[in-house]
Amino acid sequence: MSKLTELERARLRWRARRGLLENDLIITRFLDEYETQLTDTDVAALSLLFEMGDNELLDVLLARTSLSGVYDTPDIHRLIEQMQKL
């Protein structure tokens, strides 16, 4: 498990910025809590998750819909569960 550099953390937070305030709040709270513990696998999963559309992501974060397609992976499920608990 490698630690994220300052630059990698800044890039992850920049990619995490969303068009919907609700998503921003949930993701920022998650990163504030777990950023220093994220593994390379976590960062790859988050990077993929951040490609999801804002409304679709919000529906997943609020458990209105389930993950599907390329987003339906154990790593993304684990990260979403952590976000939902905060």
C-alpha positions in Angstrom: 0.0 0.0 0.0 1.6 3.2 -1.1 0.7 6.6 0.5 -0.6 9.3 -1.8 1.7 12.2 -2.4 0.5 15.7 -1.9 0.1 16.1 -5.7 -1.8 12.8 -6.0 -4.2 13.9 -3.2 -4.7 17.3 -4.9 -5.5 15.6 -8.2 -7.9 13.2 -6.5 -9.8 16.0 -4.8 -9.9 17.9 -8.1 -11.4 14.9 -9.9 -13.8 14.5 -7.1 -15.4 17.9 -7.7 -19.0 17.4 -8.8 -21.7 19.5 -10.4 -24.2 18.7 -7.6 -23.5 20.1 -4.2 -24.9 16.9 -2.5 -22.3 14.8 -4.2 -19.5 17.3 -3.3 -20.5 17.2 0.3 -20.6 13.4 0.5 -17.4 12.9 -1.4 -15.5 15.7 0.5 -16.6 14.2 3.9 -15.4 10.8 2.7 -12.0 12.2 1.5 -11.6 14.2 4.8 -12.0 10.9 6.7 -10.2 8.4 4.5 -7.8 10.2 2.2 -4.7 9.3 4.0 -5.7 5.6 4.1 -6.5 5.2 0.4 -4.7 2.5 -1.5 -3.8 2.5 -5.2 -6.7 0.2 -5.7 -9.0 2.6 -3.9 -7.8 5.5 -6.0 -8.4 3.5 -9.2 -11.9 2.7 -8.1 -12.7 6.3 -7.1 -11.3 7.5 -10.5 -13.7 5.2 -12.3 -16.6 6.2 -10.0 -15.9 9.9 -10.7 -16.6 9.2 -14.4 -20.2 8.5 -13.5 -22.8 11.2 -14.2 -23.7 13.5 -11.3 -27.4 12.4 -11.1 -26.5 8.7 -11.4 -23.9 9.1 -8.7 -26.2 10.8 -6.4 -28.8 8.1 -6.8 -26.2 5.5 -6.0 -24.9 7.4 -2.9 -28.5 7.8 -1.6 -29.2 4.1 -2.3 -31.9 4.9 -4.8 -30.3 2.7 -7.4 -27.6 0.0 -7.5 -24.3 0.1 -9.2 -24.3 -1.5 -12.6 -22.0 -2.1 -15.6 -18.4 -1.1 -15.2 -19.2 0.5 -11.8 -20.4 -2.8 -10.3 -17.2 -3.9 -8.7 -16.4 -5.0 -5.1 -14.0 -2.1 -4.6 -16.5 0.5 -5.7 -19.2 -1.2 -3.6 -16.9 -1.0 -0.5 -16.2 2.7 -1.1 -19.8 3.6 -1.6 -20.7 1.8 1.6 -18.1 3.9 3.4 -19.5 7.1 1.9 -23.0 6.1 2.9 -22.0 5.6 6.6 -20.6 9.1 7.0 
